[in-house]
């Protein structure tokens, strides 16, 4: 019983991290499924969303006069909400621009798309360095989300609970969108057979544009929520794209619930291993991947994916 009580904070940390991992992986998975492309710029879009939000939440408006004073007099909670919404949609627009650049790679070897998104990741990261600097940044959060509380004899981070709840809420919203809306049905159909979708009269070019924007938006949302836990630096995207790819492979490429289960599983494993052997925390998710793929080559809930065609 004492062991379980001692594990509770680490389980909470792992759950919040896992749900956000799942959210990151969902955006990554949608792009892989519909566009048959591994987007190496996904992590950079994650970071860009956090930087946009930071600027909106706490901008330098000293030269804006009364308007700047009025804006900074708004509550931090309202500015945080604006940063979350506006920052995410700005990254969605960046994602749309990237998809337009990628159109000349469609129908060609997969290496062309990989190289383009790799180059885009480098461009976005360097743009972040030029605009915001290379040092560690801080994304302020409302007071009601910060701090800690005591339950029993253990101390818990308030923000971790907020992050876990928001991650679960966003996953539910994405599920509703994919399962209950006509556009969600088109996305799922496009992930299975894009040529059939085109034959049915769906504008595949527009579908790809919107899917890429949606995937970028999910990356940005996860970036804004996860930044207070992970920290904010220009190369944080590199720390994100590898776990995102690992999770969709672990869960099964193209599987919604596979990505969520794998994300939570990875988060829990990393948190629990980190509690007792911190030097093995990151290694643990790779060991988990090897173990699962040894027995299930297509992942936990995977079926034949577009990458196998």
N, C-alpha and C positions, 0 to 999 in steps of 0.2 A: 504493500500500500504506500509506504514511504517513497519507494522508487517511482511509482506512478505520479505521486504529488510533485516530486522533484522534476519529473519529466514534463509536467503540464506547461510551464512557460515555453519550453522548447517545442512542444507540440503546437502551441498557439503560433509561435514564430514560423514553424514549418508550414502550418495551414495557410497563414496569410501569404507567405512567400509562394507556396504552391498554387494558390488560386490566381495570383498575379502572373506566375509563370504560365499557367493555363491560358490566361487572357492574351499574353504575348504570343503564345503558340497558335492561338486561334487565328489571329491576323496573318501569321506566317503560313498556316495551313490553307487558308482560303486562297491565297495567292498561288501556292503550290498546286492546289486542286484545280482551279479554273484556268490558270495561265501556264501550268506545267513548268514553273520556273522557281528556282530557289533564290529568293530575294536576299542577297547579302547586304543590302542597305537597310534591312529591317531594324537592326540594332541602332543604326545612326538616326533613323526616324524616331525611335524610342527616346534617344537623348535629345533630339531637336525639340520634341514636344515638351520636355521638362524645361529646357532653356526658354522657350517661348512663354511657358506658364510663369516662370520666375520673373521674366521681364514685365509681364502683365500684372502680376501680384505686387511687385515692388519696383516700379519703374523710376527712372530719374526724370522728374518733371519740374525741376527747379526753374527752368526757363519758360514754363507754360503759364505762369501767372496764376490767375484765379481758377482756371480750369484744373491746373495741376494740384492746387490746394484742395479743391473740391473732391478730386478723385482720391487723393491720399487720405481725406477725411472719412471715406467710406470704410466700413468695417473690414477687417482682414478676412473674415469669413466670406463676405460678398466678393472681394477681390480674388480670393482663392477660387471661388466658383467660376468667376469670369475667366480666370487663367486656365482652369480645367476645360471649359467649353471652347473658348476662343483658341487657346493653344492647340487643342486637338484638331479643330477644323483647319487651322493654318497648316498643320502637318498633312492633313488630308489633301489640301491643295498642292503641297509639295509632292505628295505621292502621285497625284494626277499628272503633274508635269513630268515626273520620272517615267510614268507609264507611256506618255506620248513619245518620249525619247526612245523607249524600248520597242516601239512598233516595227522598226526596220529589222529587228532581230527575230520577229515571229516567223516561223517556218524554216528557220535556219538551225544549225547545230546549237545545242544547249549551251556550249561554251561562250557563245556571243552574249547571251543574256547574263550569264554568270559574270563575265568580265565587265559588262556595262554596269551591273548593280554593284560590283566590287569598286569600280571607279567612282560611282555615285556615293558610296559609303565614304570613300576617302575625301571627296569634295565636300560632303556635308560636315565631316569631322573637322576639316581644315577651316571651313567657314565658321564653325563654332569657335575655334581657337582665335580666329581673327576678330570676330564680333564680341565674344565674351571673355576671351583670355584663356590661358592654359591651366589656371589654378582651380582648386576645389571651390565649388559654389554652394550656396545654401538656398533651399527653397522653403520659405516660411509657411507654416501651417497655422490654422486658427487655434486659439488657446484651448478650446474645448477638445481638440484632437491631440494635443501635446501632453507631455507629462506621463505620470504612471499612477497606478492605484494598487492597493494591497487587498488581496483576497486570501483568507487564511493566513498562512505565514509567507506567502509568495508575493513578489512584486511583478506586475504585468504592465507592459507598455500600452497606453491608451490607443496610440496611433496604430499599433498592430491589429487591434480589434477593428478599428475603422477600415484599415486596408483590406482585411479579410472580408468584412461585410460588403464593402464596395466592389471587391473583386467578384464575390458571389452574385451580387446584383447585376453587374455588367455581363457576366456569363449568362444569367437568366434572360437578360434583354437580347443578347445575341441569339440565344436559342429561340426565343419568340420570333425574332426577325427572320431567322432562317426557316422556321417551321410553319409560321402562320401568315407570311406575306407572299404575294406573287413574286416579288423580286428575290426573296429568299429561295423560293422554289427554282427560279432560273439559275441562281448561283449553284444550288445543289445539282441541278441537271447538267450545268456546264462543267462541273467537277467530274462527272461520270462520262459524258460524251459531248464535247463541244461542237462537233460537226452536226450531230442530231439537233442540238439547240439552234444552230444556224439554219438548218433545213426547215425548222418549224417557224422561221421568220423572226427570231430574236436577233437584235443587232448585237453581234458578238463583240464588236469594237467598243461599243458603249458599255456593255456588260463588263468587259475587262477593265475599262477605265474606272467604273464605279467600285468594282471589287478591290482594285489596287488602292483606291482612296479609302475604302472601308478598312482594309487591312492596315493601312498607315495610321488611320484614326485610332484603331485598337492599340497599336504599338504606342502611340502618343499618350493615350489614357493611362496605359500601364506604366509608362515612363514617369508621368506626373505623380501617380500614386506611389510608385516604388522608390522614387528619388529620396524622400526623407529617410528611407531605410538603408538604401545602398550608397547614398551620396551622389553628387553630380560633378562630373568631369568630362572633358571632351571625348575620351576613349571609352566611356561607359558602354557605348553601343557594342563594342567587341565582347564585353562581358555578358551581353544579352543574346546575341545572335547564335552563339554556340549552344547554350541551353535550350533555346527555342527550337532549333533544328533537332537536337537530341530528343526533346519531348515529343515532337510529332512523329519521329521514327519509333520511339518507345511506345507511344500510344497507338500507332498505326496511321500511316499517311492517309488523310481523307476522313478520319473518324473524329467527329465532334467530341463525343464523350471519351474517346481514347485520349485526346489531347488534354482534357480536363483531369481525368484520372491520373495520367502520367505526370501532369504538372504538380498535382497535389502529392503524388508519391515521391517525386524528385524533391519537392520542398521539404517534406517530412524527413526523408533520408538525409538530406544535407544538414538540416537543423539538428537532428538527433546525433548524427556522427560528429558534427561540429561541437556539440556540447561535451563530448568525451574525448575526441581526438581531432582538434581543430585543423591540424595539418592534412587530415584525410577528408575534410568536408567536401571539397570540390571533386576530388578523386572518386568519392562514393557514387556520384551520379553516373560516371562512366562505367564503373563496375556494375551498377544496376542495369545499365543498358546492355552490357555484354551478357549478363546472366539471363535477362529476358529474351534477347534475340537468339541466344543459344537454344532455347526451347520453342520460341515463337518468332520465326524469321520476319513476319510482317507486323510485329508489335502486339500489344495487348488485345486491341480490337480491330486490327488492320485487315483489310481485304486487298485485292489487287488494285494497285494505284496507277495513276497516270504516268508516273516515272518509270513504270515497268514496260510501257508500250514501246 
